[in-house]
């Protein structure tokens, strides 16, 4: 079957950036919400196995998040490079980048799988898994064996996003989440597989999604990007460009983990472990609430990459301003909903007698975060502008400033130095977010102004 000259997605990328951002974002919002819903449901099913099973999954989670961070980070690099090649009208370059991305991820997957399985027991002992070590390894080894599926699907999604095809990305991401939700109780309880059933549910759903993706790319062949081996895979420019965005983007996930560790330590210092429980529960809500903003930012990478590749620098102010205004509008709605229903949301985490005493504190934390949301878009959309143009290091520096300089410092000053305790840490997070958003916006505007000189 011959490859299409131009797909709907590619025409969308090359057209009005406002329309492109809107049409690309909506499917990603749906897909990401479904994935987050699965994560919550999965935790509920595993919790039914008892505290040891829940703890075992908890000890594996940091390593799993490294895989997710690597997949998402390298995916951002792949999206950026392919979108730039498409924007420049270099279809062969886009094809070559896609093939190299898959070869690269296959090689990385083999290395990581061997390392994680070999080091699983020592790492669990190091993490303090104690009596749950065997359970953690039982769960972890199945997850680690599926590394190739986790990373491949992320790269395949990135290729589809790069050519403006977020609808199909939504279909497979959504299908994977829904299938996982269905499989978990069947495998865990009906088939009596226990904690291993939770891991196998994820692997089976990813395997089926991989089959669909391979069908689209190699049999149906109606994508703009052609995964043909008749390309020069020795060309190093694509790989360097992908890593220039992908590795810094992967490190950004590591920064978020470091910030969480630092905040937890401060909360224990100024309050108690209950303060950590409040922050952990509240931060889950925050991450769920900003999903629409993250989805918009992934679309901005694609649209920016296509505009940059085609040297349509006049589109950059529109992309930057529109994505931020759209994000701020959504964030304000999120803030209003959170403010009105903070007590009801807190009940999700405090419905048992053991956790009921945390409800007022969680509600107070959520109310404080209402100030946080509107300042997320300027920073996250500015980072996407940098990623879309291949400046992954600029995006990493911006996130380093936001998380480890502004947020961590403000939280420490207000919570510890000035003695405002737990609430001081919360407001430090908000102030750091505001400063990070302002710096990100100004930095991106300066960069865009320089680009405009060549428009």
N, C-alpha and C positions, 0 to 999 in steps of 0.2 A: 504494500500500500504506500502511495507517495505521501510525503510529508506536506502539510498545509503551508502555503506561502506565508500567511499571517493568520494567527488565531485571534479570537475575540479578546483574549487576555492581553496579547501583545499590542493590539490596536488600542486597548484601554490604557496600557502603560504609556503609550506614545501620545495620548490625547490630553484632554483637560485634566490637570493634576487633581483638582477638587473632586471631580467625578471618579477618578481612579482611586483616590484614597477612600472615598465612601464605599464604592462597590467592592474594593478589595478587603476592607476592614470588617464588614458585616459578617461574611462567612467565617472569618478568623475569630471573631468574638463568640459566635455560636460554638465553634469547635473547641476553643479554649475553656469556655464555661462547662461544656460536657466533660472535658478532661478533668477539670477541678472537681466537678460533681462526683466523678468516678473515684478520685482520691479520697474524698470524704466518705463515700459509701464503703470503699475498701477498708478503711480504718474501722468502720462500724462492724463489718463482718469479721475481721481479724480479732477485734476486741472481744467478740463472743467466744473465742478460744481461751480467753483468760489473760491475765496480766503478763505472764511469761512470753506468750506469743506476741503480744503487742510490743513488749520491750525488745524482743528479738528483731522484729521488723524495724523498730526504732534504731537499733545499733547498725543495721544494714543501710538505713536511709541516707546517712552522709555519703557513703560510697555510691549509692544509686544517684544521688544528686550531682555527684561529680560526672557520672555518665550523661545525665540530662543536660548539665551545664556544658559539657564538651559537645554534645550533639547540637544543642541550640546555638552555641557559639560558632562552631564550624558551619552550621547551617546559615547563620547570618553572613559569613564570609562567602559562602557559595551563592547565596541570593544576590549579594552585592556585585560579585564578579560577573555572573551570568546576565543580570539586568543591565550592567554597563555594556557588555558585549552586544546585547540585543538593541540597546539604545543607539549604539554606534553602527548598527546595521551589519555587524560581524557575526553572522549565523554560524559559520564554521568555528569561530572562536568560542561562541556559546556552547556548541556541541562538544568541543574539546574540553572546555572547563567542566561540563557535566560529567563526562567520562572520567576525567582525572579526579574529580571529587569522589566518585564512587570507588575508584581504585584506591585512593588515599584512605577512605574510611574503612575499606575492607582490611587493609594492612594494619591500621590503627586498632581495629576491632580484635584482630588475632592477638596482638601484643597485649592489649589490656585484659582480654579474657584469660590468657595464661597467667598473667601477673595476679589478677584478683583471686582466681581460684587457688593459686599456689600460696597466696598470703592471707587467705580468708581467716584461718584459725589464729595466727599471730596477731592479726589486726583486731579481731574480736576480743582477744585477751587484753590487748593494749587499750581498747575502748572501754574495758571494764564490764564486759558482758556477763561475767561470772557464771551462774548456773544456766544461763540462757545461751551459752556459746554454741552448743550442738544444734539448738533450734535455729539460731541465727545462721549457722553454716548451711543447714538443710535448706533454708529459704534463700540465702544469698547465692549459693552455688548455682541454683536454677536460674536466678536473675542474671548472674554473671555469664552463664552459658549463652544467654540471649543478648549479649552485648552487641553482636553484629546486627540483630534485628532492631534494637533500640537506636543505634547510630545510623543504620541504613535508612530507616523510615524517616528520621529527622532530615537527612540529606535529600531524600526524594521529595519530602514536603518543601524543602528549600528551593529545589529546582522548579517545582510547580509554581511556587510563589514568585520566583524570579521572572517567569513568563506571564504573570498576571492571572494565573489559574487558581485562585483561592477557593473556588467552589468545590473543585475535586479534592483539594486539601481538606476542606470541611467534611466532605463525605467520608473520607477514609479515617480522619482523626475522630470524627463523631462515631462512626461505626465501631472503631476499635474500643472506644470508651463504653459504649452501650453493650457490646459483646462481653467486655470484661465484667461489667456490672452483673450481667446474666450468669456468666460462668462461675464467678466467685462462690456464691452459695452452693451451687451444684457440686463443684469440685471440693470445697472445704468441708461441707457437711453431708451432702447426699452420698458422695463417693468416699467420704471419710478420709480425705487426703490431708486434712489439717492445714498447717501453715504452708506446706508445699503446694496445696491447691491454689492458694492466693498467688503464688509465683507462677504456677503453670497457667492460670487464667490470663495473666498478662502475656506470657510467651505465646500461647495459642492465638490470642487476638492479634498480636503483632505479626505472627506468621501468616495469618489469613490476609491481613492488610498488605503485607509484603507481596503476596501472590497477586493481589489486585493491582498494585503499583507496577509490578513486573509485566503484567498483562497490558497495562496502558502504554508502557514505554517500549516494549519489545514485540507485541503482537498487534494490538490495535493501532499503535503508532500514529496517533492523531495529535500528539503534543508538538509544540513549536520546536523544542529542543529534541534532537535526534541522538539517542544513545547508540551510536554506531562506533564500531572499533576502527573504522577507517579515518581516524584522526591522529594527529601527531601527539601522542601522549608524553613524549619526551620534552615538549615545550614547557619550560619551567615558569614562565611568566604567570600563568593562571594559578599554579600552586602557590607561588609566592604571594600573589594578590589575595588569594583565599585565606592563607595563614595570617596575612597582615591584618585582616579584619577578624578572622575566626579565633585566633589565639587570645587576643585582648578581650574579645567578647566572652570567651569561656572564663577568663580570669575575673570578669565582672560578677559571675555567679559565686566565685570563691570569696570575693569581697563581701557579698551579702552574708555569707556564712560567718566570716570573721566579725562583721558588725553584730550579728546575732549573739555570738559568743561573748563579745565585749559588753553588750547591753545586759545579757544575763548575769555576768560577773558583777556589774555595777548594781543591778537590782538586788542581788544577794547582799552586797556590801551595805546598801542604804536601807534595805527593807528586809525581805525574807524570801524563802522559796515560793511562797504564795504569790509574791510580786512577779516571779518568773512565770508561774502558771497563768497569771492574768495577761502578761505580755505575750506569751506563746499563743493563747487562745485568741486574743485580740488581733495579733499579727496575722493569724490565719484568715480572719475576716478581711483585713486590709489587703492581703494578697488576692483574695477572691474579688474584692471590690474594684481593684485596679486592672482586672483582666481586660475590660474594654480599651483601656489606655495602652496596655501592652500590645493588644491586637492592632490598634491603629499604628503604633510605632513599627511593627513588622511590615505593614503595608508601606509606610514611609520609606523604608530601606529600598524596597523594590522600585517605587516611583522615583525616588532620588537617583538610584543607580541608572535607570533608563534615561533620565534627563541629563545626567552627567555624561553618560556614554555618548549621547547624541549632541552634546555641547549646547543644550538648551538651558543655559544658566539663568535666563530670564524667568524660568519656572520656579527657581529656588525660593524666592521670597513668598510666592503663593503657597508652595508646599509647606514651608516652615510655619507661616502665619496661620494658614487654614487648619493644619493638623493640631496646632496648639489651641486655637479657638474652639475647635471641635472637642478636643480633649478636656479643656477647662469647662465647657458647657456640660459635658457628661459628668465630670468630677463634681460640679456644683450640685447636680441632681443626686449623685451618690451621697454627698455630704448631707443634704436635706433628709434623704431617706434614713441615713444612719442616725442623724440627730433625733428624728421622730421615733425611731424604733430601736434605739440602743438597748433598752431594757429587755425587749422581746428577743433581740439577737443574742444577748448575753445568756438567755435561758437555754440556748442550744448546748452550751458548755457547762451548765450548772443545774441540770434537771435532777441530779441525784442529791441525796442529803449530804454526801461527803463534799460536794462542790458548791452547794447552795450559798455558802458564805462569801464566795468570790463574785457573785452576780453584780453587786453595786460597783465594785472596782472595775470589772470588765466593761460595764456600761459607761463608766466615767472615762476609761481609756478610749472607747469607741467615739465618745462625744469629742474628746480632744483631737482625735484623728480627722474630724470633720474639717479642721483647718489645714491638715496635711494634704488632702486629695487635690485641691485646685492648683497646687504648686508642683505636682508631679509632671504634668504635660510639658512645661517649658524645658525641663531637664531631659526627659526621656525622648521627646521628639528631636531635640538638638543632638542627642547621641545618635539617633537614627540617621540624621543628615550626615554626620561624620562617617558612620558605617557605610552608608550608601555610596559615598565618594571614595571609599577605600582607606579612610583615615581611622583605622581601628584604634590606634594608640591614643588619638585625641579623645575618642569615646571612653577609653579605659581611664585616662587621666581625669576626665570629667566625673566619672563614677567614683574614682578614688577620692577626689575632693569632696564629693557629696556624702559618701558613706563614712570614710575613715577620718576625714579632716573636719568637715562641718558637723555632721550628725554625732559622731563619737565625741568630739571635743565639746560641743554644746551640751550634750547629755551629761558628760562628766562635770562640766562647770556648774550647771544648774543642779544636778542631782547630788554631787559629792562636795564640791568646793563651796558652793553657796548654801548647801544644806536643805534644799527643797525636796530631797528624798525621791520617792517613786514618781511623784508627779513632775518633779524637775527633770527626770530622765525622759518622761513622755514629751514634755515641752521642748527639750533639747533635740529630740528626733524631729519635731515639727520645724523648729528654727533651722536645723541643718538642711531639711528638705527645701525650705524657702530660699536659703542662701544658694544651695545647689541649683535650684531652678533658675535663679537670677543669673548666676555665673554661666550656666549652660546656654541660656537664651542670648546673653550678650556675646559670648564666644562664637556661637553659631552665626549671629548677625554680622560680626566682623568678618568671618570667613566668607559668608555669602556676598558681602559688599566687595570683597576682593575678587570673587568669581565674576561678579557682574561687570567688572572692568573688561572682561574678555567676551561679554555677550554681544 
